[in-house]
């Protein structure tokens, strides 16, 4: 554009020109030079034409209307007609301008290429008829499958890209028909919601009316694994068998190595193979019959060796069981659940019998194993309670034997009172350090201690018996111990001691008795009684009489306390304090008696020990304390006086012995001094003689040592001088030898150097002569003096002279001589 009126439009460019007179906008296309009139206005451009490359497209909004020949239609005013609100897709063509009102949506896009195993899901957004004369209604959907190039239409919307699903080996694709009936890719009519499987391996592109539910994996079946299936509705499976709804069955490796569950098959689970060895068996409940249906209520015995799968509905009663192996001392108690006949006899329901070892036994389905029994070994002092289940009679079986219960017998548990159980458990823990519970089927035993009595009562026969220890008491089925409840503590309180055995003594018991004297002084007496039972163990009457008094401790203590209180009440405190033992003994035993007996149970009190007497009243305790302190003080003072007199006596005796010892010591000291002086004189004489002798010997020894040292010193000096001279000589010798070796080495090196230089000169001369050649040297020899000089120069000889040193030599003649000699040598 050069100015506002003249517009130069390039090739493939366009402008929109508005005619203000007619209000019509037209298109001017280049190349041209457009001259704008006064009534015209350029409203758009210049802009490049729309260029669509091959395999591209664009979308034009509000496209122009064209006739059948492709020409643009205009109205009566010359205005171009547009399809307002519509769109047009234009593909590869010559560049074109946009007419007034047209707009390009977006930009030029490449055509969509659909790859193999893919498709475009298309939906019609308006009714139209495609190029194949197929009528499509708005809402219809179909697939454009690849490979191919999709040319879009304004009537069609691309919903999504559908891709093929790869079905691997041993897999299947589960499909479902969408909301309407359709025909699948195999040509089969499908109802809305119907499901089916595609089992063919490879890629599968679901149809537009097909919905992929899931990928179904196959189950690998082996000899040890089967598949338990259930039919969801009546159908025909892949094996051609009709399956009713709810029917269950197994698929084993014999039918197929790999199984893909159908859409109407529900996988209940995988069934492992059941294997029985030759020592095992099992009972199958509700076994499957020949018709393939479970026989409800029936049982089937299967013995090993066997291998099988449990069919649907079948189950194992008590799992896999081992064959019952019975040893010689073992047996099985059996009971018939229904009438049957075994190898020996007929059994009715409820019958009980036993199988004795040694043997192997596998029970039939009509037999129930009640229990496994073992012979019970019994020692001499052991036993068990056995009850006959038919008569109800209970008996005790005692050792020594090994007892096997009969079919109509069972072990009977004997219950004891809680107190008896505790006493027996305590006795076991003390004797054997055994804290576990008692085996109630074992005969109850009790070790009666030495010199004790145990009463046992038989409630069935209503009789009692007494066992004297030491003895082992064994209870019968209807016998029970008589538990003793004795008084205890200080002072005595009832029901403090529980015991099974009654000690016959002799023993002692201690009690605290509070008494009051005639002058109303209350005292607490701690008394200890020695007691024992005076009975004849062989006499039944005496044995029974021992247990006639339930609490002999409390009764005896009360009786003795009553006698003591009555005796003390008749005396004063001072009298009782002085004669307490006498008063108490007379009260219990009488004036001349030595024992106190109870005729009801033959208990005898043999002695009384008064352990302490303490006043209960505080005033009495204070006065007693003062009197005791006064007595202690008097005793202490008398003991101090006696001790003082004894100390003075001992001191006088010691002083006399000290003086006598002192005189004896002085006499001994004078005697010793005399001996010392005598010894000192003898020592002085010996000392003077020995000193002179030792001095003379010392001088002689010193002179000898000095002479020997001088000789040794001279010898050492001579040796040192010899060593020094020899070392200097060796040093000089080594130095001379080193100098000679060095000079010889230097001479050798010099000779080698001169020899090598001479060789080099000779080689050089020889090489020069060879390089010049014979003819050249001959010609030079025949040349004049100048040539001779050049020859010498060429030979590299600056000077060459053979003389005796007395007369000069002509060098040129010498050169001629050298050449002639060389020629003659040739």
C-alpha positions in Angstrom: 0.0 0.0 0.0 1.7 3.2 -1.2 -0.8 5.8 0.1 -4.4 5.8 1.5 -6.0 5.7 -2.0 -3.9 3.2 -3.9 -3.5 -0.2 -2.4 -1.0 -2.7 -3.9 -2.4 -6.2 -3.2 0.2 -9.0 -3.3 -0.5 -12.3 -4.9 -2.6 -14.5 -2.7 -3.8 -11.6 -0.6 -7.2 -10.0 -0.4 -9.0 -7.0 1.0 -12.6 -6.2 1.9 -13.9 -3.0 0.4 -17.1 -1.3 1.7 -19.1 0.7 -0.8 -20.7 3.5 1.3 -23.2 4.3 -1.4 -24.7 0.8 -1.5 -23.4 -0.5 1.9 -22.2 -3.6 0.2 -18.8 -5.1 1.0 -16.9 -6.9 -1.8 -13.6 -8.8 -2.0 -10.6 -7.7 -4.0 -8.0 -10.3 -4.7 -4.4 -9.7 -5.7 -2.2 -9.4 -7.4 -3.4 -5.9 -8.4 -3.2 -2.3 -7.6 -6.4 -1.1 -6.2 -7.4 2.5 -6.3 -9.9 3.3 -3.7 -12.7 5.7 -4.7 -14.1 8.4 -2.4 -17.2 6.5 -1.5 -15.2 3.3 -0.8 -13.5 2.2 2.4 -11.1 -0.7 3.1 -12.6 -2.5 6.1 -10.3 -5.5 6.2 -6.9 -6.5 4.8 -4.7 -6.8 3.1 -4.7 -10.4 4.5 -3.2 -13.6 3.2 -5.6 -16.1 1.6 -6.3 -19.3 3.4 -3.9 -22.0 2.2 -4.8 -25.6 3.0 -1.9 -28.0 2.4 -2.5 -31.6 1.4 -4.0 -33.8 4.2 -5.1 -30.7 6.1 -8.5 -29.0 6.7 -10.0 -25.9 8.3 -13.4 -25.0 9.6 -15.2 -21.9 8.2 -18.0 -20.4 10.2 -20.8 -18.7 8.4 -19.7 -20.0 5.0 -20.9 -18.5 1.7 -23.8 -20.1 -0.1 -22.9 -21.6 -3.5 -24.9 -23.1 -6.3 -24.4 -26.4 -8.0 -21.6 -25.1 -10.2 -19.7 -23.9 -7.1 -20.3 -20.2 -7.7 -21.0 -17.9 -4.8 -24.5 -16.6 -4.6 -25.4 -13.0 -4.2 -28.6 -11.2 -3.4 -30.4 -8.5 -5.4 -28.2 -5.8 -3.7 -25.0 -7.6 -4.8 -24.3 -8.7 -1.2 -22.8 -12.2 -0.8 -25.2 -14.7 0.8 -24.0 -16.5 3.9 -25.1 -19.6 5.8 -25.4 -17.9 9.1 -24.8 -20.1 12.2 -23.5 -23.0 10.0 -20.0 -24.3 9.5 -18.2 -25.7 6.6 -15.1 -27.9 6.5 -12.8 -27.3 3.6 -10.0 -29.6 2.5 -7.0 -29.3 0.2 -7.7 -26.7 -2.6 -6.3 -23.5 -4.2 -5.8 -20.6 -1.8 -9.1 -18.8 -1.2 -10.1 -15.6 0.4 -12.6 -15.2 3.2 -15.7 -13.4 2.1 -17.2 -10.7 4.3 -18.9 -12.5 7.3 -16.8 -15.7 7.0 -14.6 -16.6 9.9 -12.0 -19.4 10.2 -12.4 -21.2 13.5 -9.0 -22.0 14.9 -6.3 -22.7 12.4 -5.5 -25.1 9.7 -5.3 -28.6 11.2 -3.9 -31.8 9.9 -6.3 -34.6 9.1 -6.5 -37.2 11.8 -4.8 -40.5 11.0 -6.3 -43.5 12.7 -3.7 -46.2 13.5 -4.2 -49.9 13.2 -6.0 -51.5 16.2 -7.7 -48.1 16.8 -10.9 -46.4 15.8 -12.8 -43.1 16.2 -16.1 -43.2 17.9 -18.3 -40.9 16.0 -21.7 -39.5 16.8 -24.2 -37.8 14.5 -25.3 -34.3 15.7 -27.8 -33.8 12.9 -29.6 -36.0 10.4 -27.7 -36.6 7.2 -26.9 -39.1 4.5 -23.3 -40.0 3.9 -21.5 -40.7 0.7 -22.4 -44.4 0.9 -26.1 -43.4 0.9 -26.4 -44.4 4.6 -28.9 -42.4 6.5 -27.8 -41.3 9.9 -30.1 -39.8 12.6 -28.9 -37.4 15.2 -27.6 -39.4 18.1 -26.4 -42.4 16.1 -22.9 -43.7 16.9 -20.5 -45.8 14.8 -16.8 -46.5 14.5 -14.3 -45.3 12.0 -11.7 -48.1 12.2 -8.1 -47.7 11.2 -5.8 -47.8 9.5 -7.0 -44.8 7.6 -7.4 -41.0 7.4 -10.6 -39.5 8.8 -12.2 -36.6 6.9 -14.4 -34.7 9.3 -17.9 -33.6 8.7 -19.8 -30.8 10.3 -22.7 -33.3 11.0 -20.4 -35.7 12.9 -18.8 -35.3 16.3 -15.7 -37.3 17.4 -16.6 -38.6 20.8 -13.3 -40.5 21.6 -10.5 -42.6 20.3 -11.2 -46.3 20.9 -8.2 -48.6 21.0 -8.1 -52.3 20.6 -7.6 -54.5 23.6 -4.9 -57.2 23.4 -6.2 -60.6 24.4 -3.2 -62.7 25.6 -3.1 -66.4 25.5 -5.1 -68.0 28.3 -7.2 -64.8 28.6 -10.6 -63.7 27.5 -12.4 -60.4 27.1 -15.8 -60.1 28.9 -18.2 -57.8 27.0 -21.6 -56.4 27.8 -24.2 -55.0 25.4 -25.1 -51.4 26.2 -28.5 -50.0 26.6 -29.9 -51.5 23.4 -29.9 -54.8 21.4 -27.1 -55.1 18.9 -25.2 -57.5 16.7 -21.7 -58.2 17.8 -18.7 -58.6 15.5 -19.3 -62.3 15.1 -22.8 -61.6 13.8 -24.6 -62.8 16.9 -27.6 -60.9 18.1 -27.2 -59.6 21.6 -29.8 -58.3 24.0 -29.4 -55.2 26.1 -27.3 -56.0 29.1 -26.2 -59.4 27.8 -22.6 -60.5 28.5 -20.4 -62.8 26.6 -16.7 -63.7 26.2 -14.2 -63.2 23.4 -11.8 -66.1 23.7 -9.7 -65.6 20.5 -6.2 -64.4 21.2 -5.0 -61.2 19.6 -6.3 -57.6 19.3 -10.0 -56.9 19.6 -11.7 -53.6 19.0 -15.0 -53.4 20.9 -18.0 -52.3 18.8 -19.8 -49.1 19.5 -22.6 -50.9 21.3 -20.2 -53.1 23.3 -18.9 -52.4 26.7 -15.7 -54.0 28.1 -16.4 -55.4 31.6 -13.1 -57.0 32.4 -10.3 -59.2 31.2 -10.8 -62.7 32.5 -7.7 -64.7 33.3 -7.7 -68.4 32.9 -7.1 -71.0 35.7 -4.3 -73.4 35.2 -5.5 -76.9 36.1 -3.0 -79.6 37.2 -3.2 -83.1 38.5 -3.3 -81.7 42.0 -5.7 -78.8 41.5 -9.3 -78.5 40.2 -11.7 -75.6 39.8 -15.0 -75.4 41.7 -17.7 -73.7 39.6 -21.3 -72.6 40.2 -23.8 -71.8 37.5 -25.5 -68.4 37.9 -28.2 -69.3 35.3 -29.1 -72.2 33.1 -26.7 -72.3 30.1 -24.6 -74.7 28.1 -20.9 -74.6 29.0 -17.8 -74.8 26.7 -17.9 -78.6 27.1 -21.4 -78.8 25.7 -23.1 -79.7 28.9 -26.2 -78.1 30.1 -25.8 -76.5 33.5 -28.8 -75.6 35.7 -28.9 -72.4 37.7 -27.3 -73.0 41.1 -25.6 -76.3 40.0 -22.0 -76.8 41.1 -19.4 -78.9 39.5 -15.6 -79.4 39.2 -13.4 -78.9 36.2 -10.3 -81.1 36.4 -7.1 -81.4 34.3 -8.7 -84.5 32.6 -11.3 -82.2 31.0 -9.1 -79.2 30.2 -5.6 -78.0 31.1 -6.7 -74.4 31.1 -10.2 -73.1 31.9 -11.6 -69.6 31.4 -14.8 -69.1 33.5 -17.8 -68.3 31.4 -19.9 -65.2 32.1 -22.5 -67.4 33.8 -19.9 -69.4 35.8 -18.9 -68.3 39.3 -15.6 -69.5 40.6 -16.2 -70.8 44.1 -12.6 -71.7 44.7 -9.7 -73.9 43.8 -9.9 -77.5 45.2 -6.7 -79.2 46.2 -6.4 -82.9 45.6 -6.9 -85.2 48.6 -4.2 -87.8 49.0 -4.4 -90.8 51.3 -1.4 -93.0 52.0 -1.7 -96.6 53.1 -1.9 -95.6 56.7 -4.7 -93.1 56.4 -8.5 -93.1 55.8 -11.3 -90.5 55.6 -15.1 -90.4 55.8 -16.8 -88.4 53.0 -20.1 -86.8 54.1 -22.8 -86.5 51.4 -20.8 -88.3 48.6 -21.7 -87.7 45.0 -23.5 -90.6 43.5 -23.4 -92.2 40.0 -26.0 -89.6 38.9 -23.6 -86.8 39.8 -25.8 -85.5 42.6 -24.8 -85.5 46.3 -26.3 -88.3 48.3 -27.5 -86.2 51.3 -27.3 -87.9 54.7 -25.0 -90.7 53.5 -21.3 -91.3 54.4 -18.6 -93.1 52.5 -15.4 -94.6 53.8 -12.3 -94.2 51.7 -9.1 -95.9 52.6 -5.6 -95.2 51.3 -3.7 -95.5 49.0 -6.1 -93.2 47.1 -6.1 -89.8 45.4 -9.3 -87.9 44.6 -11.0 -84.4 44.5 -13.8 -83.6 46.8 -16.8 -82.9 44.7 -19.1 -79.9 45.4 -21.3 -80.7 48.4 -18.8 -83.3 49.7 -16.9 -82.8 53.0 -14.6 -84.8 55.2 -15.8 -85.8 58.6 -12.9 -85.0 61.0 -10.5 -84.6 58.1 -7.9 -87.1 57.1 -7.4 -89.6 59.9 -4.6 -92.0 60.6 -5.3 -95.7 60.9 -5.7 -96.5 64.6 -2.7 -98.6 65.6 -3.3 -100.3 68.9 -0.5 -101.6 71.1 -0.8 -104.6 73.4 -2.0 -102.5 76.3 -4.4 -100.3 74.3 -8.0 -100.7 73.2 -10.8 -98.8 71.4 -14.2 -98.3 72.9 -16.7 -98.4 70.0 -20.4 -97.6 69.8 -22.8 -98.5 67.0 -24.6 -95.5 65.4 -26.9 -97.8 63.4 -27.5 -101.5 63.0 -24.9 -103.3 61.0 -23.1 -106.7 60.9 -19.3 -106.8 61.1 -17.1 -109.8 60.5 -18.1 -111.5 63.8 -21.5 -110.4 65.0 -24.5 -108.1 64.6 -24.6 -104.8 66.4 -27.6 -102.8 67.3 -27.7 -99.0 67.6 -26.1 -98.0 70.9 -24.2 -101.2 71.5 -20.8 -100.7 73.1 -17.9 -103.1 72.6 -14.1 -102.9 72.5 -11.3 -103.8 70.1 -8.1 -104.9 71.8 -4.6 -104.6 70.5 -2.2 -105.3 69.0 -3.9 -104.6 65.7 -4.8 -101.9 63.1 -8.4 -100.7 63.0 -10.4 -98.5 60.6 -13.9 -97.8 61.9 -16.8 -98.2 59.4 -19.2 -95.3 58.9 -21.7 -97.0 61.2 -19.3 -97.1 64.2 -18.3 -94.2 66.5 -15.1 -94.3 68.4 -16.0 -93.3 71.9 -12.5 -93.2 73.3 -9.1 -94.8 73.2 -8.3 -96.7 76.4 -5.0 -97.8 77.8 -4.4 -100.3 80.5 -3.9 -98.5 83.8 -0.8 -99.8 85.7 -1.3 -99.8 89.4 1.3 -100.1 92.1 0.8 -101.8 95.4 -0.3 -98.6 97.1 -2.4 -97.2 94.2 -5.9 -97.7 93.0 -8.7 -96.3 90.8 -12.4 -95.8 91.2 -14.5 -97.7 88.6 -18.2 -97.2 87.9 -20.4 -99.7 86.2 -22.6 -97.6 83.8 -25.3 -100.3 83.8 -25.8 -100.8 87.5 -24.3 -97.6 88.8 -22.1 -99.5 91.3 -18.8 -97.9 92.1 -15.8 -100.0 93.2 -12.1 -99.3 93.9 -9.6 -101.4 92.0 -6.3 -101.7 94.0 -2.8 -102.8 92.8 -0.6 -104.5 92.0 -2.0 -105.1 88.5 -2.6 -103.5 85.1 -6.3 -102.9 84.7 -8.2 -102.4 81.5 -11.7 -100.9 81.8 -14.5 -103.1 80.4 -17.0 -101.7 77.8 -19.6 -101.1 80.5 -17.2 -99.4 82.9 -15.8 -95.9 83.2 -13.6 -94.1 85.6 -15.4 -92.4 88.5 -14.3 -89.1 90.0 -14.5 -89.0 93.7 -15.4 -85.5 95.1 -14.1 -84.4 98.5 -15.0 -81.4 100.7 -13.1 -78.3 99.9 -11.3 -78.3 103.3 -10.2 -81.9 102.7 -8.9 -81.1 99.2 -6.9 -78.2 100.6 -5.4 -80.4 103.4 -4.5 -83.1 100.9 -2.9 -80.6 98.5 -0.9 -79.1 101.3 0.3 -82.5 102.4 1.3 -83.3 98.8 3.1 -80.0 98.4 5.0 -80.4 101.6 6.0 -84.1 101.0 6.6 -84.1 97.2 6.8 -80.5 96.2 3.7 -81.3 94.0 1.4 -78.4 93.3 -0.9 -79.8 90.5 -4.5 -80.8 91.2 -5.5 -84.2 92.4 -6.6 -86.9 89.8 -10.1 -87.5 91.1 -10.3 -91.0 89.5 -7.4 -92.2 91.6 -8.0 -93.7 95.0 -7.5 -91.0 97.6 -4.5 -91.8 99.8 -3.2 -90.1 102.9 0.1 -90.8 104.7 -0.8 -90.8 108.4 2.2 -89.5 110.3 4.0 -91.4 113.0 2.1 -91.7 116.3 -1.1 -90.2 114.9 -4.7 -91.4 114.3 -7.0 -90.8 111.4 -10.7 -91.5 111.5 -12.6 -92.6 108.3 -16.3 -92.8 108.1 -18.2 -95.0 105.5 -21.5 -93.3 104.7 -22.8 -96.3 102.9 -22.3 -98.8 105.7 -22.5 -96.2 108.4 -19.4 -97.3 110.1 -16.2 -95.6 111.1 -12.6 -96.9 111.4 -9.5 -95.5 113.0 -6.0 -95.9 111.4 -2.9 -95.4 113.5 0.2 -94.0 111.8 2.6 -94.5 110.3 0.2 -96.0 107.8 -1.1 -95.3 104.2 -4.8 -94.5 104.3 -6.8 -95.5 101.1 -10.4 -94.3 100.9 -13.1 -96.5 99.5 -15.7 -95.0 97.1 -18.1 -94.2 100.0 -15.5 -93.3 102.7 -14.6 -89.8 103.9 -12.1 -88.3 106.3 -13.1 -86.9 109.7 -11.7 -83.3 109.7 -10.5 -82.1 113.0 -11.1 -78.5 114.0 -8.9 -77.6 116.9 -8.3 -74.4 118.9 -5.1 -72.5 118.4 -3.3 -69.2 118.9 -2.5 -67.6 122.3 -4.9 -67.3 124.1 -6.7 -70.3 122.6 -9.4 -69.6 120.0 -11.7 -72.2 118.5 -11.5 -73.5 114.9 -7.9 -72.3 114.2 -6.3 -75.6 113.2 -7.7 -78.0 110.5 -6.2 -81.4 110.4 -6.9 -84.9 109.1 -4.6 -86.7 111.6 -4.8 -86.5 115.4 -1.3 -86.5 117.0 -1.2 -88.8 120.0 1.7 -87.0 121.7 3.7 -86.5 123.7 3.6 -82.9 122.7 3.0 -79.5 124.3 0.6 -76.6 123.9 0.8 -73.0 125.2 -2.0 -70.9 126.6 -2.4 -67.4 128.1 -4.6 -67.3 131.3 -5.7 -64.1 133.1 -6.1 -64.6 136.9 -6.9 -62.4 139.8 -5.4 -62.8 143.3 -7.1 -62.5 146.7 -6.0 -58.8 146.9 -7.4 -58.2 143.4 -4.1 -58.1 141.5 -4.8 -59.3 137.9 -2.0 -61.3 136.3 -1.5 -62.7 132.9 0.1 -66.2 133.0 1.7 -67.8 130.0 1.5 -71.6 130.6 2.8 -74.5 128.6 1.3 -78.0 129.0 2.9 -81.3 128.1 0.3 -83.8 127.0 -0.3 -87.2 125.4 -3.0 -89.7 124.8 -2.8 -92.8 127.0 -4.6 -95.4 124.9 -4.2 -99.0 123.7 -4.0 -99.0 119.9 -5.3 -102.6 119.8 -8.5 -101.7 121.7 -11.4 -100.6 119.5 -13.0 -98.8 122.4 -9.9 -96.7 123.1 -9.6 -95.9 119.4 -13.1 -94.6 119.2 -12.8 -92.6 122.5 -9.9 -90.5 121.1 -12.2 -88.8 118.7 -15.2 -88.3 121.1 -14.0 -84.8 122.0 -13.9 -82.8 118.8 -11.6 -80.0 120.2 -9.5 -81.6 122.9 -7.1 -78.6 122.9 -9.8 -76.1 123.7 -11.5 -78.3 126.2 -8.3 -79.2 128.1 -7.0 -75.6 128.1 -10.4 -74.4 129.5 -10.4 -77.0 132.2 -6.8 -76.2 133.3 -7.4 -72.5 133.2 -10.5 -72.9 135.5 -8.4 -74.7 138.1 -5.6 -72.2 137.9 -7.9 -69.2 138.3 -9.6 -70.9 141.3 -6.3 -71.5 143.1 -4.8 -68.1 142.4 -8.0 -66.4 143.7 -7.3 -67.8 147.2 -3.8 -66.4 147.6 -2.4 -62.9 147.8 -0.1 -61.3 145.2 3.0 -61.5 147.4 2.4 -65.1 148.2 1.7 -66.0 144.6 4.7 -64.0 143.4 6.9 -66.1 145.7 5.3 -69.5 145.2 3.7 -69.2 141.7 4.9 -72.6 140.4 3.8 -74.4 143.5 0.4 -72.8 143.5 -0.3 -73.7 139.9 1.0 -77.2 140.0 -1.1 -78.0 143.2 -4.1 -76.5 141.4 -3.7 -78.8 138.4 -2.2 -81.9 139.7 -3.3 -81.8 143.3 -1.0 -82.0 146.4 0.4 -85.5 145.6 -0.7 -85.9 141.9 1.8 -86.0 139.0 -0.7 -86.1 136.1 -4.0 -84.7 135.1 -6.2 -87.1 133.0 -9.4 -86.6 131.0 -11.4 -89.8 131.1 -13.6 -88.8 128.1 -10.8 -89.2 125.5 -7.8 -90.5 127.6 -5.9 -87.2 127.3 -3.2 -86.9 130.0 -1.4 -83.7 131.1 2.0 -84.6 132.4 3.7 -81.3 133.1 3.1 -77.6 133.4 5.7 -74.9 132.5 5.2 -71.3 133.7 6.8 -69.3 131.0 5.9 -65.8 132.2 3.9 -63.9 134.8 2.9 -60.3 133.9 0.6 -58.0 135.8 -2.4 -56.8 133.9 -3.0 -53.7 136.2 -0.6 -50.8 135.7 -0.3 -50.1 139.5 0.6 -53.7 140.2 3.1 -53.6 137.3 4.7 -50.4 138.8 5.0 -51.8 142.3 6.4 -55.1 141.0 8.9 -53.2 139.0 10.0 -51.1 142.0 10.5 -54.2 144.1 12.4 -55.8 141.4 14.6 -52.7 141.0 15.2 -52.5 144.8 16.2 -56.2 144.8 18.5 -55.6 141.8 20.0 -52.5 143.5 20.7 -54.5 146.8 22.2 -57.3 144.9 24.3 -54.9 142.8 25.7 -53.2 145.8 26.7 -56.4 147.5 28.3 -57.6 144.4 30.2 -54.3 144.1 31.5 -54.6 147.7 32.6 -58.2 147.2 34.3 -57.2 143.9 36.1 -54.3 145.6 37.4 -56.4 148.4 38.5 -59.1 145.9 40.2 -56.4 143.8 42.2 -55.0 146.8 43.3 -58.5 147.8 44.4 -59.2 144.3 46.2 -55.9 144.1 48.3 -56.7 147.3 49.2 -60.1 146.0 50.3 -58.6 142.7 52.4 -55.9 144.4 54.2 -58.6 146.5 54.9 -60.7 143.4 56.2 -57.6 141.6 58.7 -56.7 144.4 60.0 -60.3 144.5 60.3 -60.3 140.7 62.2 -57.1 140.8 64.8 -58.5 143.2 65.2 -61.5 141.1 65.7 -59.4 138.0 68.4 -57.3 139.6 70.3 -60.4 140.6 70.1 -61.7 137.1 71.2 -58.3 135.7 74.4 -58.3 137.9 75.2 -61.8 136.7 74.8 -60.8 133.1 77.0 -57.7 133.6 79.8 -59.9 134.9 79.6 -62.2 131.9 79.6 -59.1 129.6 82.8 -57.7 131.1 84.5 -61.1 130.7 83.5 -61.3 127.1 84.6 -57.7 126.4 88.1 -58.4 127.7 88.4 -61.5 125.4 87.1 -59.5 122.5 89.7 -56.7 123.0 92.6 -59.3 122.9 91.3 -61.0 119.9 90.6 -57.6 118.2 94.3 -56.4 118.7 95.8 -59.6 117.3 93.5 -59.8 114.4 94.0 -56.1 113.4 97.8 -56.5 112.9 97.4 -59.7 111.0 94.7 -58.2 108.7 96.8 -55.1 108.0 99.9 -57.1 106.9 97.8 -59.3 104.7 96.2 -56.2 103.2 99.5 -54.6 102.3 100.8 -57.7 100.7 97.6 -58.2 98.7 97.7 -54.5 97.6 101.3 -54.8 96.3 100.4 -57.9 94.4 97.4 -56.3 92.9 99.3 -53.1 91.9 102.0 -55.2 90.1 99.5 -57.3 88.3 97.7 -54.1 87.2 101.0 -52.6 85.8 101.7 -55.7 83.8 98.2 -55.8 82.4 98.3 -52.1 81.5 101.6 -52.5 79.6 100.2 -55.5 77.7 97.1 -53.6 76.8 99.1 -50.6 75.6 101.2 -52.9 73.3 98.1 -54.4 71.9 96.6 -51.0 71.3 99.7 -49.8 69.5 99.7 -53.0 67.3 96.1 -52.5 66.4 96.6 -48.9 65.5 99.7 -49.7 63.3 97.8 -52.5 61.5 94.9 -50.3 60.8 97.1 -47.5 59.4 98.9 -50.0 57.2 95.6 -51.4 55.9 94.3 -47.9 55.3 97.4 -46.9 53.3 97.3 -50.1 51.3 93.7 -49.7 50.5 94.3 -46.1 49.4 97.2 -47.1 47.1 95.2 -49.9 45.6 92.3 -47.5 44.9 94.6 -45.0 43.3 96.2 -47.6 41.1 92.8 -49.0 40.0 91.6 -45.4 39.2 94.6 -44.6 37.2 94.4 -47.9 35.3 90.8 -47.3 34.6 91.6 -43.8 33.3 94.4 -45.1 31.1 92.0 -47.7 29.7 89.4 -45.1 28.9 92.0 -42.9 27.2 93.3 -45.8 25.1 89.8 -46.7 24.1 89.1 -43.1 23.2 92.2 -42.8 21.0 91.5 -46.2 19.4 88.0 -45.3 18.6 89.1 -41.8 17.2 91.7 -43.5 15.0 89.1 -45.9 13.8 86.8 -43.1 13.0 89.5 -41.2 11.0 90.4 -44.3 9.1 86.7 -45.0 8.4 86.3 -41.4 7.3 89.3 -41.5 5.0 88.2 -44.8 3.6 84.7 -43.5 3.0 86.0 -40.4 1.4 88.2 -42.3 -1.0 85.4 -44.6 -1.9 83.1 -41.7 -2.4 85.5 -40.0 -4.8 86.3 -43.1 -6.7 89.5 -44.4 -8.2 89.1 -42.5 -11.4 88.6 -39.3 -9.7 91.7 -39.8 -7.5 93.7 -40.8 -10.6 92.6 -37.7 -12.5 93.5 -35.6 -9.5 96.9 -37.2 -9.3 97.5 -36.4 -12.9 96.4 -32.8 -12.5 98.7 -30.0 -11.8 99.7 -28.4 -8.5 96.4 -26.6 -8.3 94.6 -29.9 -8.7 96.9 -31.4 -6.1 95.9 -28.6 -3.6 92.3 -29.2 -4.3 92.8 -32.9 -3.9 94.3 -32.4 -0.5 91.5 -30.0 0.3 89.0 -32.6 -0.9 90.5 -35.2 1.3 90.1 -32.9 4.2 93.9 -32.9 4.9 94.9 -29.6 6.1 98.5 -30.7 6.4 100.3 -34.0 5.8 104.0 -34.3 6.4 106.4 -37.2 6.6 109.7 -36.1 7.7 112.5 -36.9 10.0 112.6 -33.4 11.3 115.8 -32.4 9.6 114.9 -31.3 6.1 111.6 -29.9 4.6 109.4 -32.0 2.4 107.5 -30.8 -0.7 103.9 -31.4 0.0 102.9 -31.7 -3.6 105.5 -34.3 -4.2 104.2 -36.1 -1.2 100.7 -35.9 -2.7 102.0 -37.4 -5.9 103.7 -40.1 -4.0 100.5 -41.0 -2.2 98.6 -41.1 -5.4 101.3 -43.2 -7.1 101.4 -45.6 -4.2 97.7 -45.9 -4.3 97.8 -46.5 -8.1 100.4 -49.2 -7.7 98.4 -50.8 -4.9 95.5 -50.9 -7.3 
